Amino acid sequence: MAKPAPCLATTRLGEPCRFSARKATGFCVNHDPSYREEQRQNARHGGRRSIELRTPISIPLGDVDLSERAGV
Ligand SMILES: [Zn+2]
């Protein structure tokens, strides 16, 4: 199998994006504008998939109350 072509976009640092590009657009999921729309729509339906695709997100731990267990 051939290696997937790299993304045509550059990162915020001006370096070439290292993600694999989607054949349709030449951009990876991070830089493909149409894919972003897809993600939004998926998110609307509350699909778990959209969450997995967005993996590199920072979870605000402030929203998780870890003291709850102690309070029970
Ligand atoms: Zn990219």
N, CA, C, O and the ligand as a Tripos MOL2 file, in Angstrom:
@<TRIPOS>MOLECULE
protein
  289   287    73     0     0
PROTEIN
NO_CHARGES

@<TRIPOS>ATOM
      1 N           0.8370   -1.1970    0.0000 N.3       1 MET1
      2 CA          0.0000    0.0000    0.0000 C.3       1 MET1
      3 C           0.8770    1.2530    0.0000 C.2       1 MET1
      4 O           1.8920    1.3070    0.6940 O.2       1 MET1
      5 N           0.4910    2.2270   -0.7590 N.am      2 ALA2
      6 CA          1.2610    3.4650   -0.8160 C.3       2 ALA2
      7 C           1.0010    4.3150    0.4090 C.2       2 ALA2
      8 O          -0.0870    4.3190    0.9860 O.2       2 ALA2
      9 N           2.0170    5.0150    0.7710 N.am      3 LYS3
     10 CA          1.8540    5.9250    1.9010 C.3       3 LYS3
     11 C           0.8910    7.0460    1.5220 C.2       3 LYS3
     12 O           0.9330    7.5490    0.3990 O.2       3 LYS3
     13 N           0.0520    7.4240    2.4240 N.am      4 PRO4
     14 CA         -0.8410    8.5520    2.1400 C.3       4 PRO4
     15 C          -0.0460    9.8430    2.0090 C.2       4 PRO4
     16 O           0.9430   10.0550    2.7110 O.2       4 PRO4
     17 N          -0.4880   10.6890    1.1100 N.am      5 ALA5
     18 CA          0.2100   11.9610    0.9170 C.3       5 ALA5
     19 C           0.0700   12.8310    2.1570 C.2       5 ALA5
     20 O          -0.9580   12.8070    2.8340 O.2       5 ALA5
     21 N           1.1040   13.5890    2.4430 N.am      6 PRO6
     22 CA          1.0150   14.4830    3.6020 C.3       6 PRO6
     23 C           0.0930   15.6560    3.3330 C.2       6 PRO6
     24 O          -0.1780   16.0120    2.1860 O.2       6 PRO6
     25 N          -0.3690   16.2330    4.3920 N.am      7 CYS7
     26 CA         -1.2550   17.3960    4.3100 C.3       7 CYS7
     27 C          -0.5320   18.5630    3.6500 C.2       7 CYS7
     28 O           0.6660   18.7590    3.8550 O.2       7 CYS7
     29 N          -1.2660   19.3300    2.8620 N.am      8 LEU8
     30 CA         -0.6750   20.4650    2.1460 C.3       8 LEU8
     31 C          -0.5730   21.7120    3.0100 C.2       8 LEU8
     32 O           0.1040   22.6760    2.6530 O.2       8 LEU8
     33 N          -1.2280   21.6830    4.1080 N.am      9 ALA9
     34 CA         -1.2530   22.8770    4.9520 C.3       9 ALA9
     35 C          -0.0030   22.9700    5.8080 C.2       9 ALA9
     36 O           0.7880   22.0320    5.8960 O.2       9 ALA9
     37 N           0.1500   24.1120    6.4270 N.am     10 THR10
     38 CA          1.2470   24.2920    7.3680 C.3      10 THR10
     39 C           0.6710   24.5500    8.7580 C.2      10 THR10
     40 O          -0.4590   25.0110    8.9150 O.2      10 THR10
     41 N           1.4660   24.2440    9.7300 N.am     11 THR11
     42 CA          1.0130   24.4390   11.0960 C.3      11 THR11
     43 C           1.1150   25.9060   11.4870 C.2      11 THR11
     44 O           1.5950   26.7390   10.7180 O.2      11 THR11
     45 N           0.6680   26.1970   12.6620 N.am     12 ARG12
     46 CA          0.7470   27.5760   13.1400 C.3      12 ARG12
     47 C           2.1880   28.0440   13.2100 C.2      12 ARG12
     48 O           2.4690   29.2400   13.1300 O.2      12 ARG12
     49 N           3.0890   27.1030   13.3580 N.am     13 LEU13
     50 CA          4.5050   27.4540   13.4630 C.3      13 LEU13
     51 C           5.1420   27.6230   12.0960 C.2      13 LEU13
     52 O           6.3280   27.9390   11.9930 O.2      13 LEU13
     53 N           4.3570   27.4140   11.0420 N.am     14 GLY14
     54 CA          4.8840   27.5800    9.7010 C.3      14 GLY14
     55 C           5.5650   26.3390    9.1730 C.2      14 GLY14
     56 O           6.1700   26.3650    8.1010 O.2      14 GLY14
     57 N           5.4700   25.2410    9.9240 N.am     15 GLU15
     58 CA          6.0720   23.9930    9.4730 C.3      15 GLU15
     59 C           5.0410   23.1840    8.7110 C.2      15 GLU15
     60 O           3.8410   23.3020    8.9590 O.2      15 GLU15
     61 N           5.5130   22.3560    7.7770 N.am     16 PRO16
     62 CA          4.5680   21.5230    7.0320 C.3      16 PRO16
     63 C           3.8230   20.5770    7.9530 C.2      16 PRO16
     64 O           4.4070   19.9700    8.8510 O.2      16 PRO16
     65 N           2.5400   20.4620    7.7200 N.am     17 CYS17
     66 CA          1.7190   19.5820    8.5400 C.3      17 CYS17
     67 C           2.1050   18.1370    8.2790 C.2      17 CYS17
     68 O           2.3060   17.7430    7.1300 O.2      17 CYS17
     69 N           2.2090   17.3590    9.3190 N.am     18 ARG18
     70 CA          2.6660   15.9710    9.1770 C.3      18 ARG18
     71 C           1.5280   14.9720    9.1450 C.2      18 ARG18
     72 O           1.7650   13.7670    9.0480 O.2      18 ARG18
     73 N           0.3260   15.4400    9.2240 N.am     19 PHE19
     74 CA         -0.8020   14.5190    9.1860 C.3      19 PHE19
     75 C          -1.0210   14.0120    7.7710 C.2      19 PHE19
     76 O          -0.6270   14.6540    6.7970 O.2      19 PHE19
     77 N          -1.6420   12.8730    7.6750 N.am     20 SER20
     78 CA         -1.9570   12.3270    6.3570 C.3      20 SER20
     79 C          -3.1290   13.0840    5.7590 C.2      20 SER20
     80 O          -4.1280   13.3550    6.4260 O.2      20 SER20
     81 N          -2.9830   13.4190    4.4850 N.am     21 ALA21
     82 CA         -4.0260   14.1810    3.8280 C.3      21 ALA21
     83 C          -5.1560   13.2650    3.3790 C.2      21 ALA21
     84 O          -4.9480   12.0840    3.1010 O.2      21 ALA21
     85 N          -6.3370   13.8240    3.3140 N.am     22 ARG22
     86 CA         -7.4540   13.1010    2.7340 C.3      22 ARG22
     87 C          -7.3460   13.2580    1.2210 C.2      22 ARG22
     88 O          -7.0170   14.3310    0.7160 O.2      22 ARG22
     89 N          -7.6260   12.1770    0.5130 N.am     23 LYS23
     90 CA         -7.4420   12.2080   -0.9420 C.3      23 LYS23
     91 C          -8.2880   13.2840   -1.6020 C.2      23 LYS23
     92 O          -7.8560   13.9070   -2.5720 O.2      23 LYS23
     93 N          -9.4590   13.5000   -1.0970 N.am     24 ALA24
     94 CA        -10.4020   14.4120   -1.7280 C.3      24 ALA24
     95 C          -9.8980   15.8530   -1.7300 C.2      24 ALA24
     96 O         -10.1260   16.5880   -2.6900 O.2      24 ALA24
     97 N          -9.2320   16.2480   -0.6900 N.am     25 THR25
     98 CA         -8.9110   17.6640   -0.5350 C.3      25 THR25
     99 C          -7.4210   17.9440   -0.4980 C.2      25 THR25
    100 O          -6.9930   19.0500   -0.8290 O.2      25 THR25
    101 N          -6.6340   16.9770   -0.1070 N.am     26 GLY26
    102 CA         -5.2030   17.2250    0.0280 C.3      26 GLY26
    103 C          -4.8570   17.7850    1.3950 C.2      26 GLY26
    104 O          -3.7010   18.0990    1.6780 O.2      26 GLY26
    105 N          -5.8680   17.9050    2.2350 N.am     27 PHE27
    106 CA         -5.6290   18.3900    3.5920 C.3      27 PHE27
    107 C          -5.9960   17.3200    4.5970 C.2      27 PHE27
    108 O          -6.8390   16.4620    4.3350 O.2      27 PHE27
    109 N          -5.3630   17.3800    5.7310 N.am     28 CYS28
    110 CA         -5.6870   16.4340    6.7800 C.3      28 CYS28
    111 C          -6.9770   16.8630    7.4800 C.2      28 CYS28
    112 O          -7.5410   17.9150    7.1760 O.2      28 CYS28
    113 N          -7.4190   16.0580    8.3920 N.am     29 VAL29
    114 CA         -8.6800   16.3510    9.0650 C.3      29 VAL29
    115 C          -8.6010   17.6600    9.8500 C.2      29 VAL29
    116 O          -9.6210   18.2950   10.1170 O.2      29 VAL29
    117 N          -7.4050   18.0470   10.2110 N.am     30 ASN30
    118 CA         -7.2600   19.2780   10.9870 C.3      30 ASN30
    119 C          -7.3510   20.5240   10.1150 C.2      30 ASN30
    120 O          -7.7330   21.5950   10.5860 O.2      30 ASN30
    121 N          -6.9970   20.3740    8.8370 N.am     31 HIS31
    122 CA         -6.9320   21.5430    7.9690 C.3      31 HIS31
    123 C          -7.9930   21.5410    6.8840 C.2      31 HIS31
    124 O          -8.0970   22.4950    6.1130 O.2      31 HIS31
    125 N          -8.7700   20.4920    6.8190 N.am     32 ASP32
    126 CA         -9.8100   20.4220    5.8010 C.3      32 ASP32
    127 C         -11.0570   21.1550    6.2860 C.2      32 ASP32
    128 O         -11.7140   20.7130    7.2280 O.2      32 ASP32
    129 N         -11.3800   22.2710    5.6460 N.am     33 PRO33
    130 CA        -12.5160   23.0820    6.0970 C.3      33 PRO33
    131 C         -13.8340   22.3130    6.0250 C.2      33 PRO33
    132 O         -14.6750   22.4280    6.9160 O.2      33 PRO33
    133 N         -14.0090   21.5350    4.9680 N.am     34 SER34
    134 CA        -15.2700   20.8150    4.8230 C.3      34 SER34
    135 C         -15.3960   19.7490    5.9060 C.2      34 SER34
    136 O         -16.4960   19.4260    6.3530 O.2      34 SER34
    137 N         -14.2730   19.2190    6.3110 N.am     35 TYR35
    138 CA        -14.3030   18.1960    7.3520 C.3      35 TYR35
    139 C         -14.7300   18.8140    8.6780 C.2      35 TYR35
    140 O         -15.3930   18.1770    9.4960 O.2      35 TYR35
    141 N         -14.3490   20.0220    8.8640 N.am     36 ARG36
    142 CA        -14.7270   20.7150   10.0870 C.3      36 ARG36
    143 C         -16.2510   20.7970   10.1830 C.2      36 ARG36
    144 O         -16.8430   20.6080   11.2450 O.2      36 ARG36
    145 N         -16.8510   21.0810    9.0500 N.am     37 GLU37
    146 CA        -18.3130   21.1480    9.0280 C.3      37 GLU37
    147 C         -18.9040   19.8040    9.4150 C.2      37 GLU37
    148 O         -19.8640   19.7260   10.1810 O.2      37 GLU37
    149 N         -18.3150   18.7520    8.8740 N.am     38 GLU38
    150 CA        -18.7960   17.4140    9.2050 C.3      38 GLU38
    151 C         -18.7370   17.1860   10.7030 C.2      38 GLU38
    152 O         -19.6700   16.6620   11.3100 O.2      38 GLU38
    153 N         -17.6500   17.5830   11.2660 N.am     39 GLN39
    154 CA        -17.4760   17.3760   12.7010 C.3      39 GLN39
    155 C         -18.5430   18.1270   13.4730 C.2      39 GLN39
    156 O         -19.0970   17.6220   14.4480 O.2      39 GLN39
    157 N         -18.8190   19.3260   13.0280 N.am     40 ARG40
    158 CA        -19.8380   20.1080   13.7080 C.3      40 ARG40
    159 C         -21.1700   19.3800   13.6710 C.2      40 ARG40
    160 O         -21.8800   19.2990   14.6730 O.2      40 ARG40
    161 N         -21.4920   18.8580   12.5090 N.am     41 GLN41
    162 CA        -22.7710   18.1800   12.3790 C.3      41 GLN41
    163 C         -22.8010   16.9280   13.2320 C.2      41 GLN41
    164 O         -23.8190   16.5980   13.8400 O.2      41 GLN41
    165 N         -21.6920   16.2470   13.2680 N.am     42 ASN42
    166 CA        -21.6300   15.0510   14.1100 C.3      42 ASN42
    167 C         -21.8050   15.4320   15.5770 C.2      42 ASN42
    168 O         -22.4720   14.7440   16.3490 O.2      42 ASN42
    169 N         -21.1930   16.5300   15.9220 N.am     43 ALA43
    170 CA        -21.2630   16.9590   17.3110 C.3      43 ALA43
    171 C         -22.7060   17.2830   17.6780 C.2      43 ALA43
    172 O         -23.1430   17.0630   18.8070 O.2      43 ALA43
    173 N         -23.4240   17.8040   16.7110 N.am     44 ARG44
    174 CA        -24.8150   18.1440   16.9590 C.3      44 ARG44
    175 C         -25.5990   16.9100   17.3670 C.2      44 ARG44
    176 O         -26.4640   16.9560   18.2420 O.2      44 ARG44
    177 N         -25.2720   15.8040   16.7070 N.am     45 HIS45
    178 CA        -25.9870   14.5660   17.0190 C.3      45 HIS45
    179 C         -25.4400   13.9000   18.2770 C.2      45 HIS45
    180 O         -25.9510   12.8770   18.7330 O.2      45 HIS45
    181 N         -24.4240   14.4860   18.8060 N.am     46 GLY46
    182 CA        -23.8640   13.9440   20.0340 C.3      46 GLY46
    183 C         -23.1620   12.6240   19.8250 C.2      46 GLY46
    184 O         -23.0750   11.8040   20.7390 O.2      46 GLY46
    185 N         -22.6570   12.4170   18.6130 N.am     47 GLY47
    186 CA        -21.9900   11.1520   18.3210 C.3      47 GLY47
    187 C         -20.6610   11.0340   19.0290 C.2      47 GLY47
    188 O         -19.9190   12.0080   19.1490 O.2      47 GLY47
    189 N         -20.3690    9.8460   19.4950 N.am     48 ARG48
    190 CA        -19.0810    9.6440   20.1600 C.3      48 ARG48
    191 C         -17.9350    9.7930   19.1720 C.2      48 ARG48
    192 O         -16.8230   10.1740   19.5360 O.2      48 ARG48
    193 N         -18.2290    9.4840   17.9160 N.am     49 ARG49
    194 CA        -17.1930    9.5030   16.9030 C.3      49 ARG49
    195 C         -16.5330   10.8730   16.8100 C.2      49 ARG49
    196 O         -15.3090   10.9760   16.7390 O.2      49 ARG49
    197 N         -17.3380   11.9110   16.8110 N.am     50 SER50
    198 CA        -16.7860   13.2500   16.6560 C.3      50 SER50
    199 C         -15.8320   13.5600   17.7940 C.2      50 SER50
    200 O         -14.8420   14.2690   17.6150 O.2      50 SER50
    201 N         -16.1310   13.0350   18.9380 N.am     51 ILE51
    202 CA        -15.2550   13.2730   20.0780 C.3      51 ILE51
    203 C         -13.9250   12.5700   19.8550 C.2      51 ILE51
    204 O         -12.8670   13.1310   20.1390 O.2      51 ILE51
    205 N         -13.9750   11.3620   19.3550 N.am     52 GLU52
    206 CA        -12.7480   10.6120   19.1280 C.3      52 GLU52
    207 C         -11.8910   11.2800   18.0590 C.2      52 GLU52
    208 O         -10.6630   11.2840   18.1520 O.2      52 GLU52
    209 N         -12.5410   11.8430   17.0480 N.am     53 LEU53
    210 CA        -11.8060   12.4710   15.9660 C.3      53 LEU53
    211 C         -11.1400   13.7590   16.4170 C.2      53 LEU53
    212 O         -10.1730   14.2210   15.8110 O.2      53 LEU53
    213 N         -11.6460   14.3050   17.4420 N.am     54 ARG54
    214 CA        -11.0880   15.5620   17.9220 C.3      54 ARG54
    215 C         -10.0300   15.3300   18.9760 C.2      54 ARG54
    216 O          -9.6160   16.2660   19.6590 O.2      54 ARG54
    217 N          -9.5960   14.1200   19.1130 N.am     55 THR55
    218 CA         -8.7890   13.6820   20.2470 C.3      55 THR55
    219 C          -7.9070   14.7390   20.9040 C.2      55 THR55
    220 O          -7.9630   14.9120   22.1220 O.2      55 THR55
    221 N          -7.0930   15.4490   20.1210 N.am     56 PRO56
    222 CA         -6.1940   16.3700   20.8200 C.3      56 PRO56
    223 C          -6.9190   17.5800   21.3740 C.2      56 PRO56
    224 O          -6.6750   18.7120   20.9580 O.2      56 PRO56
    225 N          -7.7960   17.3320   22.3000 N.am     57 ILE57
    226 CA         -8.4430   18.4450   22.9740 C.3      57 ILE57
    227 C          -8.0400   18.4070   24.4390 C.2      57 ILE57
    228 O          -7.7580   17.3420   24.9890 O.2      57 ILE57
    229 N          -8.0160   19.5260   25.0360 N.am     58 SER58
    230 CA         -7.6960   19.5450   26.4520 C.3      58 SER58
    231 C          -9.0020   19.5240   27.2320 C.2      58 SER58
    232 O          -9.8820   20.3600   27.0250 O.2      58 SER58
    233 N          -9.1060   18.5850   28.1020 N.am     59 ILE59
    234 CA        -10.3110   18.4940   28.9040 C.3      59 ILE59
    235 C         -10.1750   19.4070   30.1180 C.2      59 ILE59
    236 O          -9.2600   19.2670   30.9290 O.2      59 ILE59
    237 N         -11.0890   20.3210   30.2120 N.am     60 PRO60
    238 CA        -11.0230   21.2270   31.3700 C.3      60 PRO60
    239 C         -11.3140   20.4760   32.6520 C.2      60 PRO60
    240 O         -12.4670   20.1810   32.9690 O.2      60 PRO60
    241 N         -10.2820   20.1770   33.3660 N.am     61 LEU61
    242 CA        -10.4510   19.3920   34.5860 C.3      61 LEU61
    243 C         -11.2070   20.1810   35.6470 C.2      61 LEU61
    244 O         -11.7170   19.6160   36.6150 O.2      61 LEU61
    245 N         -11.2710   21.4700   35.4540 N.am     62 GLY62
    246 CA        -11.9810   22.2860   36.4190 C.3      62 GLY62
    247 C         -13.4670   21.9280   36.4590 C.2      62 GLY62
    248 O         -14.1530   22.1700   37.4520 O.2      62 GLY62
    249 N         -13.9580   21.3330   35.3350 N.am     63 ASP63
    250 CA        -15.3660   20.9880   35.2780 C.3      63 ASP63
    251 C         -15.6600   19.6910   36.0310 C.2      63 ASP63
    252 O         -16.8110   19.3870   36.3430 O.2      63 ASP63
    253 N         -14.6250   18.9530   36.3090 N.am     64 VAL64
    254 CA        -14.8330   17.6800   36.9920 C.3      64 VAL64
    255 C         -14.6260   17.8510   38.4890 C.2      64 VAL64
    256 O         -13.5600   18.2420   38.9640 O.2      64 VAL64
    257 N         -15.6680   17.5470   39.1860 N.am     65 ASP65
    258 CA        -15.5710   17.7170   40.6370 C.3      65 ASP65
    259 C         -15.0660   16.4390   41.2670 C.2      65 ASP65
    260 O         -15.8300   15.4980   41.4830 O.2      65 ASP65
    261 N         -13.7880   16.4080   41.5580 N.am     66 LEU66
    262 CA        -13.1900   15.1920   42.0950 C.3      66 LEU66
    263 C         -13.4700   15.0430   43.5910 C.2      66 LEU66
    264 O         -13.1890   14.0000   44.1820 O.2      66 LEU66
    265 N         -14.0010   16.0480   44.1700 N.am     67 SER67
    266 CA        -14.2510   15.9920   45.6020 C.3      67 SER67
    267 C         -15.5770   15.2830   45.8880 C.2      67 SER67
    268 O         -15.9340   15.0070   47.0330 O.2      67 SER67
    269 N         -16.2910   15.0030   44.7860 N.am     68 GLU68
    270 CA        -17.6340   14.4610   44.9500 C.3      68 GLU68
    271 C         -17.6010   13.1380   45.7340 C.2      68 GLU68
    272 O         -18.4190   12.9080   46.6250 O.2      68 GLU68
    273 N         -16.6490   12.2890   45.3830 N.am     69 ARG69
    274 CA        -16.6120   10.9690   46.0180 C.3      69 ARG69
    275 C         -16.4270   11.0890   47.5400 C.2      69 ARG69
    276 O         -17.0260   10.3610   48.3310 O.2      69 ARG69
    277 N         -15.5810   12.0270   47.8910 N.am     70 ALA70
    278 CA        -15.3330   12.2170   49.3210 C.3      70 ALA70
    279 C         -16.5880   12.7170   50.0240 C.2      70 ALA70
    280 O         -16.8020   12.4700   51.2110 O.2      70 ALA70
    281 N         -17.4000   13.4200   49.2650 N.am     71 GLY71
    282 CA        -18.5860   13.9920   49.8760 C.3      71 GLY71
    283 C         -19.6950   12.9800   50.0580 C.2      71 GLY71
    284 O         -20.6390   13.2160   50.8120 O.2      71 GLY71
    285 N         -19.5880   11.8450   49.3660 N.am     72 VAL72
    286 CA        -20.6620   10.8550   49.4450 C.3      72 VAL72
    287 C         -20.6410   10.1160   50.7880 C.2      72 VAL72
    288 O         -21.4780    9.2450   51.0260 O.2      72 VAL72
    289 ZN         -2.8930   19.2530    8.1130 Zn       73 ZN73
@<TRIPOS>BOND
     1     1     2 1
     2     2     3 1
     3     3     4 2
     4     3     5 am
     5     5     6 1
     6     6     7 1
     7     7     8 2
     8     7     9 am
     9     9    10 1
    10    10    11 1
    11    11    12 2
    12    11    13 am
    13    13    14 1
    14    14    15 1
    15    15    16 2
    16    15    17 am
    17    17    18 1
    18    18    19 1
    19    19    20 2
    20    19    21 am
    21    21    22 1
    22    22    23 1
    23    23    24 2
    24    23    25 am
    25    25    26 1
    26    26    27 1
    27    27    28 2
    28    27    29 am
    29    29    30 1
    30    30    31 1
    31    31    32 2
    32    31    33 am
    33    33    34 1
    34    34    35 1
    35    35    36 2
    36    35    37 am
    37    37    38 1
    38    38    39 1
    39    39    40 2
    40    39    41 am
    41    41    42 1
    42    42    43 1
    43    43    44 2
    44    43    45 am
    45    45    46 1
    46    46    47 1
    47    47    48 2
    48    47    49 am
    49    49    50 1
    50    50    51 1
    51    51    52 2
    52    51    53 am
    53    53    54 1
    54    54    55 1
    55    55    56 2
    56    55    57 am
    57    57    58 1
    58    58    59 1
    59    59    60 2
    60    59    61 am
    61    61    62 1
    62    62    63 1
    63    63    64 2
    64    63    65 am
    65    65    66 1
    66    66    67 1
    67    67    68 2
    68    67    69 am
    69    69    70 1
    70    70    71 1
    71    71    72 2
    72    71    73 am
    73    73    74 1
    74    74    75 1
    75    75    76 2
    76    75    77 am
    77    77    78 1
    78    78    79 1
    79    79    80 2
    80    79    81 am
    81    81    82 1
    82    82    83 1
    83    83    84 2
    84    83    85 am
    85    85    86 1
    86    86    87 1
    87    87    88 2
    88    87    89 am
    89    89    90 1
    90    90    91 1
    91    91    92 2
    92    91    93 am
    93    93    94 1
    94    94    95 1
    95    95    96 2
    96    95    97 am
    97    97    98 1
    98    98    99 1
    99    99   100 2
   100    99   101 am
   101   101   102 1
   102   102   103 1
   103   103   104 2
   104   103   105 am
   105   105   106 1
   106   106   107 1
   107   107   108 2
   108   107   109 am
   109   109   110 1
   110   110   111 1
   111   111   112 2
   112   111   113 am
   113   113   114 1
   114   114   115 1
   115   115   116 2
   116   115   117 am
   117   117   118 1
   118   118   119 1
   119   119   120 2
   120   119   121 am
   121   121   122 1
   122   122   123 1
   123   123   124 2
   124   123   125 am
   125   125   126 1
   126   126   127 1
   127   127   128 2
   128   127   129 am
   129   129   130 1
   130   130   131 1
   131   131   132 2
   132   131   133 am
   133   133   134 1
   134   134   135 1
   135   135   136 2
   136   135   137 am
   137   137   138 1
   138   138   139 1
   139   139   140 2
   140   139   141 am
   141   141   142 1
   142   142   143 1
   143   143   144 2
   144   143   145 am
   145   145   146 1
   146   146   147 1
   147   147   148 2
   148   147   149 am
   149   149   150 1
   150   150   151 1
   151   151   152 2
   152   151   153 am
   153   153   154 1
   154   154   155 1
   155   155   156 2
   156   155   157 am
   157   157   158 1
   158   158   159 1
   159   159   160 2
   160   159   161 am
   161   161   162 1
   162   162   163 1
   163   163   164 2
   164   163   165 am
   165   165   166 1
   166   166   167 1
   167   167   168 2
   168   167   169 am
   169   169   170 1
   170   170   171 1
   171   171   172 2
   172   171   173 am
   173   173   174 1
   174   174   175 1
   175   175   176 2
   176   175   177 am
   177   177   178 1
   178   178   179 1
   179   179   180 2
   180   179   181 am
   181   181   182 1
   182   182   183 1
   183   183   184 2
   184   183   185 am
   185   185   186 1
   186   186   187 1
   187   187   188 2
   188   187   189 am
   189   189   190 1
   190   190   191 1
   191   191   192 2
   192   191   193 am
   193   193   194 1
   194   194   195 1
   195   195   196 2
   196   195   197 am
   197   197   198 1
   198   198   199 1
   199   199   200 2
   200   199   201 am
   201   201   202 1
   202   202   203 1
   203   203   204 2
   204   203   205 am
   205   205   206 1
   206   206   207 1
   207   207   208 2
   208   207   209 am
   209   209   210 1
   210   210   211 1
   211   211   212 2
   212   211   213 am
   213   213   214 1
   214   214   215 1
   215   215   216 2
   216   215   217 am
   217   217   218 1
   218   218   219 1
   219   219   220 2
   220   219   221 am
   221   221   222 1
   222   222   223 1
   223   223   224 2
   224   223   225 am
   225   225   226 1
   226   226   227 1
   227   227   228 2
   228   227   229 am
   229   229   230 1
   230   230   231 1
   231   231   232 2
   232   231   233 am
   233   233   234 1
   234   234   235 1
   235   235   236 2
   236   235   237 am
   237   237   238 1
   238   238   239 1
   239   239   240 2
   240   239   241 am
   241   241   242 1
   242   242   243 1
   243   243   244 2
   244   243   245 am
   245   245   246 1
   246   246   247 1
   247   247   248 2
   248   247   249 am
   249   249   250 1
   250   250   251 1
   251   251   252 2
   252   251   253 am
   253   253   254 1
   254   254   255 1
   255   255   256 2
   256   255   257 am
   257   257   258 1
   258   258   259 1
   259   259   260 2
   260   259   261 am
   261   261   262 1
   262   262   263 1
   263   263   264 2
   264   263   265 am
   265   265   266 1
   266   266   267 1
   267   267   268 2
   268   267   269 am
   269   269   270 1
   270   270   271 1
   271   271   272 2
   272   271   273 am
   273   273   274 1
   274   274   275 1
   275   275   276 2
   276   275   277 am
   277   277   278 1
   278   278   279 1
   279   279   280 2
   280   279   281 am
   281   281   282 1
   282   282   283 1
   283   283   284 2
   284   283   285 am
   285   285   286 1
   286   286   287 1
   287   287   288 2
@<TRIPOS>SUBSTRUCTURE
     1 MET1         2 RESIDUE 1 A MET
     2 ALA2         6 RESIDUE 1 A ALA
     3 LYS3        10 RESIDUE 1 A LYS
     4 PRO4        14 RESIDUE 1 A PRO
     5 ALA5        18 RESIDUE 1 A ALA
     6 PRO6        22 RESIDUE 1 A PRO
     7 CYS7        26 RESIDUE 1 A CYS
     8 LEU8        30 RESIDUE 1 A LEU
     9 ALA9        34 RESIDUE 1 A ALA
    10 THR10       38 RESIDUE 1 A THR
    11 THR11       42 RESIDUE 1 A THR
    12 ARG12       46 RESIDUE 1 A ARG
    13 LEU13       50 RESIDUE 1 A LEU
    14 GLY14       54 RESIDUE 1 A GLY
    15 GLU15       58 RESIDUE 1 A GLU
    16 PRO16       62 RESIDUE 1 A PRO
    17 CYS17       66 RESIDUE 1 A CYS
    18 ARG18       70 RESIDUE 1 A ARG
    19 PHE19       74 RESIDUE 1 A PHE
    20 SER20       78 RESIDUE 1 A SER
    21 ALA21       82 RESIDUE 1 A ALA
    22 ARG22       86 RESIDUE 1 A ARG
    23 LYS23       90 RESIDUE 1 A LYS
    24 ALA24       94 RESIDUE 1 A ALA
    25 THR25       98 RESIDUE 1 A THR
    26 GLY26      102 RESIDUE 1 A GLY
    27 PHE27      106 RESIDUE 1 A PHE
    28 CYS28      110 RESIDUE 1 A CYS
    29 VAL29      114 RESIDUE 1 A VAL
    30 ASN30      118 RESIDUE 1 A ASN
    31 HIS31      122 RESIDUE 1 A HIS
    32 ASP32      126 RESIDUE 1 A ASP
    33 PRO33      130 RESIDUE 1 A PRO
    34 SER34      134 RESIDUE 1 A SER
    35 TYR35      138 RESIDUE 1 A TYR
    36 ARG36      142 RESIDUE 1 A ARG
    37 GLU37      146 RESIDUE 1 A GLU
    38 GLU38      150 RESIDUE 1 A GLU
    39 GLN39      154 RESIDUE 1 A GLN
    40 ARG40      158 RESIDUE 1 A ARG
    41 GLN41      162 RESIDUE 1 A GLN
    42 ASN42      166 RESIDUE 1 A ASN
    43 ALA43      170 RESIDUE 1 A ALA
    44 ARG44      174 RESIDUE 1 A ARG
    45 HIS45      178 RESIDUE 1 A HIS
    46 GLY46      182 RESIDUE 1 A GLY
    47 GLY47      186 RESIDUE 1 A GLY
    48 ARG48      190 RESIDUE 1 A ARG
    49 ARG49      194 RESIDUE 1 A ARG
    50 SER50      198 RESIDUE 1 A SER
    51 ILE51      202 RESIDUE 1 A ILE
    52 GLU52      206 RESIDUE 1 A GLU
    53 LEU53      210 RESIDUE 1 A LEU
    54 ARG54      214 RESIDUE 1 A ARG
    55 THR55      218 RESIDUE 1 A THR
    56 PRO56      222 RESIDUE 1 A PRO
    57 ILE57      226 RESIDUE 1 A ILE
    58 SER58      230 RESIDUE 1 A SER
    59 ILE59      234 RESIDUE 1 A ILE
    60 PRO60      238 RESIDUE 1 A PRO
    61 LEU61      242 RESIDUE 1 A LEU
    62 GLY62      246 RESIDUE 1 A GLY
    63 ASP63      250 RESIDUE 1 A ASP
    64 VAL64      254 RESIDUE 1 A VAL
    65 ASP65      258 RESIDUE 1 A ASP
    66 LEU66      262 RESIDUE 1 A LEU
    67 SER67      266 RESIDUE 1 A SER
    68 GLU68      270 RESIDUE 1 A GLU
    69 ARG69      274 RESIDUE 1 A ARG
    70 ALA70      278 RESIDUE 1 A ALA
    71 GLY71      282 RESIDUE 1 A GLY
    72 VAL72      286 RESIDUE 1 A VAL
    73 ZN73       289 GROUP 0 **** ****
